């Protein structure tokens, strides 16, 4: 059980008056782990090992290929960057793979209009066996990250106990805020406690973390996407209310551009993560990503929906006997997003429905824009019957708005 000691409550009280004001919409960026894991062999694989070179090349791509301008601004280091601790007990990067240090890398990212994220782990060791952050090093490590001009910290939880996590995560939140530098805080705490109350206190998490991992790590497969989605849907009554500006549920990285998803599945993950108001952290090789996958990730209307200022997490509203599911996310100014998702494996399916069947009760008229094709569907009223054709393992996503709206972004041209 989570410990509710006087020390923990005192630490939380410090954080509550030190709100960092960050991540008012779901964060967007790039993360190394899913694509590059803990590849530290720079002799054998110099272009793909966890190194200064890799992060600088990804930063260049983010700045030059349109990612930054669409909102993908976080460049995040994951595990395996550490070289140990120095004589003063301070974390230091591996000197061969990061010869200029982390502050140099942060300055490089900042010079390109990006932000740098870094990884640490509550306990003596990281998940891959590198130096962790035990309780007595929390404040020192927070100060080190601030001096390096880091903008985000992901704090993992391998090799820690429930007691250490209950003390350590609030303590790190307080320590980060005490540095005076705005550092977004990504917590893995709930994932190590099963993701659910009573072992997880989501009110406390919303007070001390900007985002948190609820569930298992994603792997590069469609099965993993569905497993995570099913867990989020099963517990959506618990999870949906706790998300909002500055504090987000995180179902883990986007797999788009890697090896495990088909084209339809890649579009489905992007749409489903967006309707869930999830952080959008790519983990793919931006130097070699295909135009097709780039188009999915850089869809401007998708990003507009993701970054809606209301910050309401969507939820599944319908599951049909024909293995069609419908997700809805309320958006600002009376707009909304609908995702029609097919779990079928045979043929494109003709799904017949109406807005009334999808819990729309307004007597007004709507238009819908297909997020992927850009097609406009006009004259929709609550009683209007319509048909959506959904490919197997695919989605159709609509941006629905009252008529006489609105400023829509232009579609990115196909390359």
N, C-alpha and C positions, 0 to 999 in steps of 0.2 A: 504493500500500500504506500501511496505517497506520504512522506513524512510532513506533518504540519507543525514543525518546531518553531519556537520563538525566533531562532536565528533565521530560518527560511522566510518567515513573515516579515521580519525586519528588512531582509534583502529585497523582497518584493516591494515593500513600501518605498524603498529608495528608487526602484525602477519606475514606479507609477508616477512619480513627479519628474521623471527624466525621459518622457516619451520622445523618441528620436524623430518622429514625423516622416519616416521613410516608407516607401512602398505603398503608397496610397492606392495604387492599382497593382495588379499582379505583376511581379518583376519579370523581365525578359532578358535573356542573355545566352551565353555559351558556357558549357561545363565540360571538363575534360573526361570524366570518368567512363561513361558508357562506351565511348569510341576508343579511348587510349589506355584505360585501366591503369595498371601499375607497371607500364613498360619503362624500365629504367636502363635498358641496354642501348646506350647511345653509340657504342662502337659498332654494333650490328645493325641498328635501326635509327640512325641519327635524325631522320625527319619526323619520326613518330614517337620518340621517347619523351617522357615527362621532363621538360627542360625549358630553359629560358627561350630558346629558339622556337619551340612549338608555340608558346604563348604569344610571342611577338608576331609570328606569322599569322596566327589566328586573329590577333588584334588588327593586323593590316587588312585582312579580308573583311572583318567586321566594319572597318571604317570605309573601305573602298568599294565594297560590293552592295551597299545599301542597307546592311543590317542595322547599323547604329542609327541611321536616320528614321528607321521604322520603330525603334524603341529597344532593340536588342543591345543593351549597353553594358551588361555585366560580363566580364571575362573572368571565369572562375577556375582557380586551381583546386584540384581535389587531393587525395591522399598521395603519399610517396615523394613529396617535395623536400622533406626534412633531411638535414645532414647530422643532426644531433643537437646538443646544447653546449654553449661556450663556458668559459671559466666562471662567468657570472650567472650561469644557469639559464641564459636566454636561448630560445630557439634560433637555429641558424639553418639556412637552406643548404642543400648539397652543393659543395663548392665547385664541383666539376660541371654539374648540369645547370646550375644557376650562378655562374661566376661573378655576375655584377650585383647579386642580391635581389631581394624582393622589393625594396624601395625603388630600385632602378626600374623594375618591371611595372610597378604602380605608376611611376612618373611617365613611363612610355605609354601606358594605357590612357592616362589622363591627357597626355598631349594629343591623343586621337579622339578625345571626347568620350572615352570609355571609363568604366569603373572596374577595379580589380577586387575579386573575391578570393578568399583563402580558406583552407581546411585545417581543422584541428579535431582532436578526439578526447572526450572526457575520460580520464583514466591514465594509466601509465603508458599504454601503447595505442597506436591507431589500429584500424582494422587490418592493415597490411604489415603491422609490426614496427612501425616507425615511432619516434618519441611522441607520447601523448601529452595531455594536459591534466595532471592530477590536481586535486583541490588546492594544494599549496602553491601551484603555479598559475592559477587562473588569473589573478590580477597582473602578474608579471607578463603573461602571454598577451593579455588584452592591451597592455601598454606597448608591448613590442609591435603588435599589429597596427596600433595607432601611429607609432613612430614611423612605421613603414608606409603610412598613408594608404592602408587597405580600406576598402569601402564595404566589405561584406565578410562575414565569418559563417561558415558552416561548421557546427560542432556536432560530431558524430558521438556514438556511445559504446563502441566495442570495448570489451574488457573492463567495463565499469559495472558497479552494482546499482540496484534501485536506490539505495541510500545515497550513494555518491551522486547519482543523477539528480535526485531530489534537492540536494544541496548545490550541486555544481552548475546546473543550468540557470537558476535564478542568480547565483553568484556571478556567473559570466555576464549575464545581461546587465547587472549593476556595474560590473567592472568596465564593460565596453562604454556604457553611458558616462562613467566617471572620467574616461579619458578626454572627454570634450570633443571627440571626433565622431561625426555621425557614421556609425558602422551598422549596417543591417545585420540582423541575427537570424540565421536559419538553424532551427533546433531539430535534432533527430530523436529527442527524448520520447515522444509518444510511441514511435515505432518500436522501441525497446520495452514498452509496457503493454503491448497488445493493441494500442490505438484507441481504447474505449474506456469510458468511466466504469467503475470508480477509480481504477488505477491511473487514469489520465484525467487531469483537471483542466478542461479546455478554457475555462475562465482565467485560470492562472497563466496558461500558455499565451492567450491573447494579450495579457498584460506584459509579458516578458519577451516574446518572440515575434518577429515579422512574418515568419513562415515556419512550417514544421512538417516533417515527414511523419505520416500516420501509419504507414504500412511497409511491406517488404520492398527491397530494391527491385527496380525493373530490370529485366534482361531483354535482349534483342529478339523478341518473338511476339507474335500476335497473341499467343496463349497468355503471356504475361500482361499484355495490355488488357485483355478481357478479365483476368483474375483481379487486377487492381480496380478496374471499372466496377466489377461485380461487388467488391468489398465496399467501395464508395457508395454504390446504390443501396446495398443492404442496410447501411448505417447512415443514410442521408438525413434522416430526421435528427440525428445527433450532430453530424458534421456540417450540414448546410447552415444552421444558424450561427455557428461560431466564426465563420469566415467573413471578412469585410475589409475595408480600407486599413492597411497597415498590418493585417494578420490573416494569413492565408493557409488553407489546407494544401499540401503539396503531394500529389500522386507520383512524383518523380519525373525523370527527364523525358523529352521527346526523342523518339527513336528514328525519326524521319531522316533519310539520307544514309542509313546504315544498311544492314543486310537481311533483317528478319521480317520486314513488312512489304507487302505488295503495294502497288500504287493506291488501290482503294483503301487498304488498311492504313496507309500513311495519312491519307486525307481524313479518315475516320478518327485517328488519334488526335490530329490537330483540332478537329471540330469538337470532339468530346472534351478534351482538355480545356478548350476555350469556353465551352458552355458551363464547365465546372469552375470557372474563374481560377484555374490553376496557374501557377507560375509557368512561364514558357521558357524553359532552358533547353536549348538544342545541345546535343552531344554527338556531333558528326564532324567529318573533315571538311571544313569550309573551303579548303584549297581545291577539292576535287568534286564537290557536291554537284549533282546533275541539275540542269535547268528545270526539269520537271519537279524535283524535290525542293529546289529553291523557290519555285512558284508557289508551292503549298505553304512554305514557311513565311513567305513574304506577302501573302495575300492581304491587301490593305483593309478590306472590309472585315476579315477575320480579326485583324489586330485592333480595329476600331471596337469590335465587340468585346474582345479580351480586356481592353483598357477602359471600358465604360466606367465613369466616375462613381456610379452607385455602388459598385463592388459587391453585387449580390451573386452568390453562387447558385448556379442552376441545379435542377434536379430532374430525375426521370418522372414523367407524369403519366406514362401509359406503357403497358407491355401487352402486345397483341398476340393472339393465339397463333398467328402466322410468323412469329419470331421477328416482329418489327417492334422497336422501342422508340418512344418519342421523349426527348429532353427539351426543357424550356428554361430560358434564363431571362428574367425581367431586366430591362435596361432603362436608362434615363429617358425622359420626355415621352413616356408612353410607348416606347419601342420594346421589342423583345427579340430573342433569337430562338429558333426552333431547329432541332437536329432530329431528322428521321434516320434511324440506324437499323440496318438489317443484319441479323445473325444468320441469315440463310446461306446455304452453300451451293445452291443449284443454279438459279436463273435470276435475272433482274425481276423484281417484284413490283407489281402495280398496287400501290397502297391507296385505298379510297378513304377519305375522311372529310371533316369540316372543322372550322375554327371552333364551333360550338362543342364538338366532341373533344377538343383540346383545351377546354376550360376558358375560352374567350367568351365574354358575355356582353361586350360593348355593342351598341346598336350602330356604331359607325362603320366606315368602310376603310379597308386596309389595302396597302400594296406590300408585296414581298419581293425582295431581291434574292436570287439564288447566289449564295456567297461564292461559289466556285465558278459558275458560268457567267454570272452577271445578269442573267435574264430577269426581267421584271414580270411579276404576276399581278395584274391590276383587278380592282373591283371585288375584293374579297370581303364578304360580310360573314357574320357568325353562322348563318345558315347555308352558305355557299359550299356545295360539294366540290371537291377537287381530287385529283389523282397525282401522287408522287411516285416516280419510278426510281427504285433504289437498287443498286447493284449489290451482289453478295459481298458480305463483310464491308459494305460501304455505307456512305451517308449521303443524304441531301440536307443542306443547311440553308435556312432562310433567315434573312434579316427582315423583320415584320414591323411596319410603321404605319401610323394613321395617315390617311391620304392628305395631300398638301404638305408633306414633309419633304425633303430635308436635304442636307448637304452630304451627298454620298461621295466617298473617295473613288478615284478612277481605278479601274482594274489594271494591274500590272500586266504588261504585254507578255505573251508567250515568247520564249526564246527558242 
